[in-house]
Amino acid sequence: MILKAKKAADHMEFGAFISREIRLLKIDRAMFREECHMSQSYLEDIKKGSIIMR
């Protein structure tokens, strides 16, 4: 299932959530970035709150 994103909402805890999940799953950042289908800039936009996942 591919999630679509909409702009104009706030999701300030996204970065903390991703970091926590990466630690819990014992995945390093490089491995996450290699497997994640989202670009780094897209993830940063989500973290800043300019995009939310629905």
C-alpha positions, 0 to 999 in steps of 0.5 A: 500500500502506497500512502499519499501525502497532502501538504499544509499540516503539522507533524513535528514528532515525525523525526523523533518517531523515525529515529526511535523506530530505527533504533528499536529495529537496530537499523542504521541510517544508511540502511534505512536510506537505502531501503526507504522509497522516499527521498531525503528532502521529502522526509525533511519536508514531513519532519518540518511539518509541510507534508503529512502522511495520511 
